[in-house]
C-alpha cells in the first residue's frame, strides 16, 4: 500500500498538463523553470489490484428490497462499495424495482447511498466517490491524453450512436434528436486547461469532474459530450423542480468556466458555417414588424473587440489562483481568440430575440433595432447587444448562449463596481433584466442560482434609481410647441415605465416558480403603467399623434377634429394609472380606469400572488388547516381560512375581468399566458408544491400507506379543484405554438404534473387498501382538452362525478402515477422548444419514476 506521495509515480505537472506539453516530471520541471512558473507536481492515483465486474444497465440489481414486518417500512438497498455500478452517470436511473403497488401497501425507498447521483453528500471525499462509483484509480494517468483530446470530436454526435452506446442511461436519450445533426444546439467539449485552475479548488475537485465519466465504456468519447456530463451532474442543484435528492453549492460541479472554455474552443469559422446552414430555413419565421438594421463593418469590429475583452476578464476572474495565467494565453497554451458568427447570423439572433422578448416583455421601441446606433455607448451597449444575441441563440446555439451569459454577467458586475452611478442607468438595468431572464431559465445550475441571488440586488438598484416612484409624464411638456420634443419626452418616460413593469413581471414569475415571496411590494410601484402599443410602435411624431387621436376617439366614442398646426391644440397621450391604483380599484370594486388590457391584468397577478404567499406561510404551520372539526380551530386558524377565501375571491374577480377580454376565436397570447399564471396561483391556494416535492424525495416518509395519508393532507386540500386547474394549465400550454412558448413553460408543466402525480398516488393507495379498483362514476373526460364551460367539468367540480384522464393524440392516459409521468415526459420532450431546462425537467421526472419503482416510458 502506498503511504506517501513519494511512493506514487509522478506525472506531468499542472502547467504542462494544462498546456498539453511534455514534462520531465521534476520539481520544478524544466519548462516551468524556463517560463518562471510556480511548478506544482501531480501524482498518478494507484490502480486497484482487482477490477470489479461491470454490470449492464439492462440487468436488474442483485440487491433486493425486503419489507419490514409490522410497520410497512421498506429497507434500504445495501450495496457493495467495491462493486462497479451502472448508475455512475449523473441522474442515471437506478435499476428498477417495481413492487406490485395495487396489491401492497408499501412503496420502495430509493437508494439513499447515491440516489443516482455522486454528489449527495457534500462531505464525501474524492476517494469515497471512487469507492461508491467503482472508478479505475489511475484513469487520469492512463487516459489523460484522451481527456485532453475530447474537444476534437464532433459537435453534433449521431443520435443513433448515442442511443446505442453501452452504458447510456435511458434518461439521457429522452430526446436523442436534440443532440443530432438536425438540432441546432451546439454541444461544446471541455478542455481542462482553464477548468483545472479556474474552479479555484483542490486537485481532487478537478478529478471529481472527470470521475463522472463511465469507465465501463471502452471508448470514452462515445458516452456523451463533456458539457452534458457536467451540466447533468449539476441539475440536482437547481433552485426549482426538486423532486429528487438535491445537492448544494459545496458539492455542485462548477460549470461557469466550462461554458467560457467551450465558447473559446468552438468559436471557429467552421462552426458558424455549419450553424448558418441550419438556420437558413428559419429566416422567414418572424413578422414584418420585427426588423434589425444590418451591422456595418465598424460596428462588428467594435463588438468583436469588446467581446474579446469580456471573455478575457471572465477567464481571468475564474483563474484568480493561477499565477502567470497571462502567459498561458499564447498559442503554446492553447488559447484561441474569439471568432463571432457572421453578421447575418448575429442579425438572425437579434431578430429572434426581438421576437421572443417582444411576445412577453416590452423592450425595443418601434420594433426596429439599429445596432450601429447603439454602439457609440461602447461597453454598455455591447453588453445589451450580446445578451440579446444570447437570448436569440438559446435554442439554436447553447455554447454561444452559455458562454456569452457568463462573460456578460461578470462584465456587468464589473461595470457597476467601477462606476456606481451606472446602477441607475437604464441601459445597465436592461442588461441586468436580460441576464436575470436568461440565467433563471438557462437550465444551468450555476446561472440559475446566480440569477436568483442577484435579482434582489438589481431590483434594489431599480428602486434606488427612483424609477418606481410616480412622475408626471406629459404635464410638464404639454405647453411645448414642438411635436418632436413631446414625442421624444414621451418615449423616454414610456421606456422607463416599460422597464419598471418588465421587472415587475419577472419578479412575479420567479417568485411563483421558486415558491418565494415577491421582492417588490405594491406600495412601492407608483410608476405609470405602459401606454398603448400603437403609440410605442409609432415610427415618427406624426404617426404618434395619429395614434393618440385614434385612441382618444375610441375612449370617448366621439370623433373630433384637431388642428395639429396649433401647438395649444396638440393632443396628449392619456394619463396612465400605476399598478397600485389598479389594485386599489380591484379591492374597492371600482372601475375608474375602464376595461383593463391583458398587460394590466398580468401585472395585477403580482400583488395577489404576494398576498397568497405570505398567507401560505402561516397556513403551512397547521397540519390540518382544512379540518372540518370546528372545535379544533384556533382563532389564528379561523382567520387564516377566512383570508384564504378572500384571496380566492380576488382571483375569481380577476378571472371575470380576464374573460371580458378573451376572444374565443383568436385568443391573445398574453391572455393565454395570464390564464396559465392564474391557474398556477390558484393551485398555490389549495396545494403546497414544496410539501409535494418533500414527499417525492421521501423526506420523513417511511413508505407505508399509514404515513401517506397525513402527508397527502399537507400537499392537497381540494382534490377536484386541483385536478381541474392542473388540467387547464396543460391545455393552455399545449395551445401555445412552440416558437412562442415562454421560457418557463416546462416548469409550469412540471408543477401541474407533480400535483396530479401525488393525487394519483393517494387514490391508488386508497384503492389498494379497499382491495378493489375505484368504481367509475360518470363519463370519462380529458382534463387537458375541455375547459370550465364543459358540463362534465361542472359535474366533476360539483359532486366529483366523472373519470378524469389525459389525452395526447389518439391515446388516453389514466391518472395513475406511471402513466402520468410517461405522459409528462413525452409532452415536455416533444411539445416545446428544445431548451436545456426542458430537457432537464424531463430527466428529473423520469428519475422520479425510477426512484419510486415506476416504469416511465
N, C-alpha and C positions, 0 to 999 in steps of 0.2 A: 504494500500500500504506500502511495506517495505521501510523504508527510510534509513537504515544503515545496515552494515554487522552484527551488533549485533542483528538485528531483524530476521536474516536469520539463520536457523538451521545449526550448524556446521557438517561437515562430516570428514572423515579421512584426516589427514594432507598429505602433498605432499610425504614425505618419506615413510610413512606407505602405502599410495596408490600405490607407485611405487614398494614397496616390497610385496604388496598383503597380508598384515597382518592386524590384528585388531588394532584399535586405540581408546584410551579413549577420544579423541576429546577435550583434554585440550591443553592449550598453556603455556609452552611446554608440549607435551604428555609424558607419562612415558617412552615409547620406545626411543624417541629422547633424553630425558634426560639421559637415561642409556647409550646410544651409543655416547653421546656428539655430537649430530647433531643439527643444527640450525632448529628448528621446524617452519614450515610455515603453518598457518591454511588455510583451504579451506572451502567454504560455498556452500550449495546447492542453485541452482537458483530457483526462485519462479515458481510455476506451474500456468498456465493460469487458469482463473476461468471458461472459456468455451473453449472447444477444437473445432477447426474448422473442418468441414467435410472433408473427404478425397475423392479426385477425382481419378477416374480410368484413367490410361494413355490412354485408348482406347477412352475415351469420348472427344468430342470437347470442346474447351474452350468456356465459356459463353460470353467472350469478342468478339466484332465484330470490323471489320475494315471498316471504312467509308471513302469513297473518299472525298477529299476536292474539292469543286466546283471551277472550273476555271483553276486551275493550275495542276491538276492531282496528287496532293500530297495525300499521304495516312497517315491518322492519326495514332499515336502510340496507342498501346494497353494499356488500363487502367485496372489495377488490384487492387483488394482489398488487402492491405498489410497484412491483418489478415487471408486471405484465404489460406487453405492448397493447395499446388501445387504439381502436379505430376512430375514436372521438377526439383526437388531439387538434382537429381544426376548430377554430373559434366558432361557437354557436352550432357545432355539429350535433345533430340529434343523437341522444343516447340509444343504444339498442332497445327497440320497443319491447315492452312487456305489457300485454293487453289482458287485464283481468276481465272476467265476464261481468261487466258492470250491471246489466239488467238483473242478474241473479244475486249479486253480492251487495254488501253494504259498505265496502271499504274501497279506497282509491289508492293506487300505487304511489308511494312517495318517490320523488325524483332522486337521482344520485346526488346526494349533497356533498360528495367529496369534490367533484369538479363541476357538476351540473352542466356538462358540456362546455365548460369554459375554464381556461387555465389561469384566470385571474380572480377567482372568487375570494381568495384570502389575501388581503393586502400585505400581510406579514410573511407570506410564503417566499422563501428564498429561491434563487435560480436552481439550486441543487434539488430542492423539494419538487419544483416543477418538473425537472428532468425525471425524478423518480416516478411521479404520477403519470407523466406522459410517455415514458419509455423511450426517451431520446438517446441516440448514439452520442457518447460523451465527447468524441472528437469530431463532431460534424463540421465545426468551423475550421478545423485543421485540414481534414481530408477533402472538403468540398468548398473551401473558402474561395478559390478562384471561380468555381461555378456560381457562387453567390454574387461575385463581382460582375459576372457576365450576364446577369438577369436582364439587364437593360438592352441586350441585343436581340431579344426575342420579339415576336410580332406584337404590334399594338392591338391587333384585332384577332384574337385566337378564334379558331373554328369552334362554334358551339357544339358540333357533333363530337369533336375531340374532347372537349371539356366534359361533356356528359358521359363519355365512355371511359374517362380516366379512372383507373382503380383508386379507391380511397376517397373519391369525390363524394361528399355528403349530398343527399338529395336536396337538402335545404339550399345548397348553393346553385342548384340547377333549376330553381323556380322559374327563372326567366332566362333560359340559355340564349335565346335570340338577342337579348340585350347586350351580350358580350360578343356577338358575332359581327361579321362584316357589314351586315345590313344595319347595324346600330351605329349611331353617330357618336357614341360615347367613347372618349379617348381614355384608355386604361393605362396608366403610367407604370413604369418599372421603378424599382427602388435601387438607387445606388448608395452604398453605405458611406460614401466619402464624407458627406456632411452629416448624415444621420448619426454616425458614430459619435461625433463630438457635440453636435448641436442639441442633442437631448439633454446635455448638461447633467448627465447621470453617470453611474458607475459602469464598468465594463460588463457586469452581469446584466444590467438593464439592456444593453445592446444585444447580448446573447439571447435574452428572452424574446426580443423582437423576431429573431430568426428561429427560435425554438418552436414557434407555431407552425413551422413547415413540417409536413408529414414525411418523415424519413422513410416510411414504408414504401413510398413511391420511388422507383429507381431513377427516373428522370425528373429532376426537381422542378424544371420549368413547366412540366405538364400538369402540375397540381392546380395552380391558379396564379393569376398575376400578383406580384408582391403588394401592389396598392390594395387589392381586395383583401389580402391577408390581414394587414394592419387595420384597415377600416372595419372589417368584420370583427376583429378582436376587440375593437373599441365600441362596438354597438351596444354592449351591455352597460356602457357608461352614459347613454343618452339620458337627458333630464326628463324625457317623456317616454310613453309606451314601455313601461317597466313591468311587463307581465312575467318576466323571467328574472332569475337571480341577477341583481345589479353588481357592477363594480364601480369603484370610486377613483378619484384622481390619483391616489397614491399607487394604484396598480394598473391604471389605464395606459395602454400604449399611446405614445405621443406621435400624432400624425401630422403636426404642423410642418415640420421640416421635410417630411416625406412629400408633401404637396409642393413645397418650393423646389425640392430636388427633382420631382417629376416634371414640373414646368420647365426647369432649366434643361433637363435631359431631352425633352420631347419638343422643344421649340425649334423645330427644324423645317426647312422648306418642304421636304418630302412629306412630313406630317400634315402640313397645312394644304398641300396639294391634294392629298387624299381626302381631307375634310372638305375642300372646295368641291370636289366631285360629288360628295354625298349630299351637300346642302343645295345643289343647283335646283333640284326638283321642288324645293320648299320656298323658292323666291316669290311665288305668286300667292302665298297664303295670307298676306297682310292686306288690310283695307287701304283704299286710296287716301284716307285721311292721315295715314302714318307715312312720314317721309323723313329721310335723312340726307342732308346735303353731302355730296361726296367729299372725302378727305383730299386735301391738296398735299403736295409733296412736303411742304414745310411743316404742316400740322402733323403728318405722320412721323417725320423725323423727330419732332419735339416730343411726341407721345412716346416713341421708342426710347429716346434718351432718358426721359423722366422715369419710365417704367423700369429701365435698367437700374437706375439709382434706387428705386423702391425695392427691387429684388435684392440688390447688394445689401441694403440696410436690413432687410428681413433676415437674410442669411447670416449677416454679422450679429444680429440680435440673438439668434438662436445658437450661434457659435461663440458665445462670450468667453468660454473657458479654454478655447483652443488658441494657444499662443502662436503667433506667426501665421494666423489664418490668411492674411492678405497675400502671403507668399504662395499659398496653395491654389490661388486663383489663376495661375499660369496654365499654359497648355499642358505642362507636365502633370499638374494637379488635377487635370480632367475637367476644368471649368469650361462650360460652353456659354458664350454670350447669347443673350435672349434674342430670339427672332420672332417677331409678332406675325400673326397671319396676314395675308394680303389685304389690301384696303377693302376689296369687295366683301371679304368675309367679315371684317370688322364692321362694315356698314350693315351687313345682314344681322349680326348680333345686336347692333344698336336698334335696328328696326324691330327685332324680336323682343328686345327689352321694352321698347315703347309700347308694343302690342300687349305684352303680358302685364306690365305695370299699369298701363292705361285702363285695363279692364277693371281693376280694383283700387288703384291709387291714382291720385291726380298729380302728375309730375311735370310734363312739358307743355308749355303754353303753345296753343295753336296746332299741336300735333306734329310739329316740324322741329327737328333738331339740327342745328348747324354747329358741328364740332369745330370748324375753323373759327367761328366767332367766339367760342368759349376759351380757346387756347391762350389768349393773352393773359388769362388768370393763372397760367402755369400750373403749379402743383395742385392747387385745389380743384381746378377744372379737370386736370388729368385724373385725379382721384375719382371724380364723378364719372368721367367717361369710362375709366377702367372698370368701375363697379357696375356700370350699365352693361358693358361688354360681358362681364361675368354673369350678370342676370340673363342676358340673351343666350349665353352658351351653356346654361345649367343642364340642359337635356342633351345637347349635341357634343360638348367638349368638356368633360368633367375635369380633365387635367388643367385646362386653361382656367376654368371657374375656380377650382380649389386653390390653385397657386396664386391667382390674382387676388382672391379674397384675403388670403393670409398676408400677402405683401402689402395690400392696401390697408388692412387692419393695423399693421404696425406703423405704416407711414401716417395714417390718420391720427393715431395717438401721438406720434412724434410731432406732427404739425401743431397740434393743440398745445402740447407741452412747451414747444418752442415759442409760441405766441399765444398766450392765454386769451387775448382779446378775440381770437378767431373762434372761440367757443360760442360766440353769438353770431357768427357769420352764417347766413342761410345756406351757402354752398356746402360748408362743413357739416351743417345739420342734415342736409340732404344726403351727403356721403354716409353719415352715421346711420340714417334711416335705411339706406340700401344695404349697408353691411349687416344691420340687425336682421333685416328680412332674409338676406342670403344665408347668414350664419345660422339663424334659428331653424331654417328648413333645409339645411345643406345635407343632412344625413351623416355628417361627420361629428363625432362626439366633441372634439376639441372646439370647433367653431360653434356648435350648438350651446355648449356650456359658457363659452366666452360671450356669445351674443346675449344670453340670458343674464349674465353677470353685469354686462356693460350697458344694458338698456336703461337701468336706473340712472347711471351717470349721464347719459345723453339726454334723458328726459329732464334731469336737473339742469343741464345746460340750456335746454329749451325754455324752461321756466325762468331761470335767472336772466335770460336774454329779454324777458318781458313780452315774449310772443303770445303767451297765454292770456294776457291782460286785454281788456276792452280798449279799443282805439277807434276814434271816428274815421270812417272810411273816406267819404267824399265831401263831407260837410265843409272841410277847410278849403277845398278846391272848387266848390260849387260856383264861386264867383269868378273863376279863372276864365278868360276869354279864349283860351287855346284848347281846342278839342284834343290835340296831341298830348298836351300836358295832363289833361284829365284821364285820357286813356292810359298813359304811362303810370300815373299815380295809382289808378285802379289796378293795373297789372301787378304793381309792386305789392299792394295790400292784399290782393287776391292770392298772389303767390305765397305770401306768409300764412294766410288763412288755410290754404290747402296743405302747406307743410305741417301746420299745427294739427290739423284733423287727420292727416295721414298718420301722424304719431299716435293720435287717439285710437285709431283703428288698429294699429299694430299693438298697442298696449292691451287692447281688449282681446285680440286674437291670442297673443302669447299667454296672457293670464288664464284664458279659458282652457287652452290645450295643455298647459303646465300645472293647472289646478293651484294657481297662486292668486293673490289679490292684485287687482289693477293698481298701478302706481299713481296714476293721475286721479284726482278727486273731482267731483262735479263742480265744487265751488271754485276750483282753480281755472276752469275752462271758460273764460269770458270772451274769447276772441270771436268775431263774427263768423258765421258759417260760410263756406264757399258759395259763390253765386252760381248762376246757370252756366252749363257747359257751352251754350250758344255764345255767351259773352266771352268765355275763356278761350274758345277756338277762333275768335274773330282775328282776321289777318291784318286789319288796319283800323284806324279810328272811325272811318265811315261805316264799315261793316259792324263795328262795335256799337255805334249809335243806332244803326238799323235794328240790331238785336235788342237793344234797350227799348226802342219804340214798340217792337212787336211784343215784348214781354209785358210792358205796361198796358198795352191794349188787351192782351189776354187776361190780365189780372182784373182789370176794371170792366171788361166786356163792352167797352165803347171805343170807337175809332176817333182819334184826334189828329189834327194836322199841326205839325210843329215847324216853325221857321228855323231851320238849323243854321241859317246865316246870322241869326241874332244870338250873341253869347248868353243873354239872360234867359233865353228860351231853350237852351240845350237840355235834353233830358238827362236825368241822373239815374244810375242803377238803383234798384230798390234796396233799402236797408235790410241787412241780414241779421237774424237773431243769433244768439250764441247757443251752444248746447245746453247751458244752464237754463236759458229762457225756455227752450222747447221741453226740457224735462219738467220744468215748473208747470208748464201747461198740461203735461200728461198727468201729473199728480193732482192738479186742481180741476182736471176735466174741462179745461177751456180750450178754445180754438182761435187764438189771436192771429196765428200765422198761416191759416188756411191749410190746404192739403199738403202733406209732407212728401218730400221727394224720397226715392229709395236710399239716397246717401244719408239724408237726415234720419231715416228710420234705422239705418245701420248704426249710426252713431248713438242713437238712443239706447241701444243694447248695452253700451258701456256702463252707464250708471246702474241699470237694472242688474247687470251681472255683478257689479261691485257690491250692491246691497245683498244679493243672494250669497255671495262668497262668505261675507262676514257672518251671515246668519247660519250658514252651513258649518262654520267653525264652532258655533255654540251647539248646534244640534248634534254634532259628532260626539259630544260628551255624554249623550244619552243613548244607551244601548237599545232602549225600547221607546223611542220618541213617539212612534205612531201606535202605541199600545192603546187598546180600546178601554182599558180599565181606568176610569176617571179617578178612582181613589188613589192610584199610584202617581198621578200627575202633580208635580210641584208647580208653584207659581211661575217659575222660570220656564218650565217645560210648556205650560199652557200658553204663555206669551210667545214663546218661540214658534209654536204651532200656528198661533194667530198671525204672526208676522210672515210666516211662510205662506199662508193663504193670501195675504196681502200682495206679496211679490208675485204669486201665481196669477192673481187678478191683474196686476200690472202687465204681465206677459200676455194675458188674454186681450187687454186693451191694445197692446202693441200689435198683436196679430190682427185684430179687427181693422186697425189703421192700415196695415200692410195689405189686406185684402182689397181695400179701396183702390190701390194702385196696381193690383195684379191683373194682367191681361192673360186670360187662359189660352188664347190662340198664339200669341207671341210673347212668351214670358221674358221679362227682363233678366239679364244675367245677374245684376246686382240684387234684384229681388229674390232670385233663387238662392243666392249665397246668403242673403239675410235670413231666409227661412231655415237654411241649414244651421246657422248660428242660433236661431230661435229654438229649434228643436234640441240642440245641444245644451243650451241654458236650461230649457225645461227639464231635460234629463238630470241636470245637476240638482234640481229641486226635489227629485224623487229617488235619486240613486247617489251612490258615492263611488266614483271610479277609483280613488286611492284604496278604498277598502276592497274593491273587486280585485285590484292588482295584488294586494297583500294575500288575498285568498288564492289567486292564481300562482303566487310564489310559495304557497303553503306556509306562510308565516303564522306561527302559533296555531297550526291546524294539524290534527293528528290523523286525518284521512278517514275518519269514521263518519257515518251518517248522523250520529248523535251530535257531533261537533259542527256539521254542515249547516243545520237549521239556524242556530243563533248567529252564525257568521253571515248567512244569507240575509237575515233581517237587517243587518247593518249595511248591506250592499244595495238592496232594492226594497222600496217601501210600497210602491204602487205598480204591481207587475203588468197589468193590462196597459196602463198609460206608458210604461217604459218600453214595452214591445211596440206600441204604436209609434212613439217618437223615433225609436231606432229604425223602424222600417221606413219612416218618412225621410230620414237622413240618407239612407241607402238609395231611395227612389230619386231624391233631388240630386244627389251626387252623380248618379248614373245618367241623368238627363243633361248634364253639362258636357259639352264637347271636350274631347281630350286636350286639344290645344288651348282651351280656355279655362281649364280647371285651376283653382287656387293651389298654391304650393302645399297647403295643409290638408288637401282633400283626403289623402290616405290616412292621416292622423284622425280626422273626423270619422272615417270609415272604421278605423280601429276601435274607437270609443263605442260606436254603435255595436260592433261585433262583440266586444267584451261584455257588454250588458246583456246581450242576447245569449251569450255563452253561459254566463252564470245562471241566468234564468232557466236555461235548458238543463243545466247540471242539476239544479234543485228539483225541477219537475221530474227528471229521470230518477233521481233518488227517491222522491215521493212515490213514484210508480213502482219502484223496486221494493220498497217497504210494504206496499199494499199487495204485492205479489201478482199484479196484473198490469196490463197496459191501460193507460187512462182512456176511458171511452170518449170517443169524439162526439162533441155536442155541436151541432150546426155544420155549416158548409166550410169547406177549405177555401181560404182566401190568401193571396200573396201580399204580404205586408209591404213589400218594396215595389208594388205596382199600383195598388189602389190608394186613394187619398181620403181625407176626412169626410168627404161628401158621400162616400160609398155606404150603402145600407149595411153591409157586412161589418164595416168598421164601427158603425154606430152600435150594432148588436154586441160586438166584442167589448167596446168600452162601457156599454150599459150593464150587461149581465154576464160578460165573459163567454158568450156563446160564439162558437166558431173554432176553426183549426188554422192558426196562422202558419204559413210556410213562406219560403223564399223562392223566387223564380228567377232563373237565369237561362235565357233562351227557351228551349223546349223542356228543360229539366227543372224539377221542383226539389228543393232541399227542405227536409223536415227540420224542426227546431230541436235537433239533437246535437250534443257537443261536437262530435266528429264531423257531422255534415256542415255545421255552422263554420267551423274552421276551414274545411275544404272549400266552401263557398267563398269565404273571405279571401283566402289565399289566391284563389283563381281570379276574383274580381280585381284585387289590388295588383296582381301581376299583369293582367291583360286589359284592365279597364281604364288605364290612365297613362299619363306620360311616364317614360322610363326615367324616373328620378331616383337618386340614391336613397332618399328617405323612404320612398315607396317600396323599393326592393328590401330595405331593412325591415319595414313593417311586416312584409310577407314572411321573411325569415323568422322574425320573432313569433308570429302566430303559429308557424309550423313547429318551432321548437317548443312552444307552449303545449301543443298537442302531444308531442313526443314525451315531454316531462310527465304528462298525465296518462301515458299509455294509450293514446288515441292515434289512430292511423289517419293522417291528413293527406288526402290525395293531391 
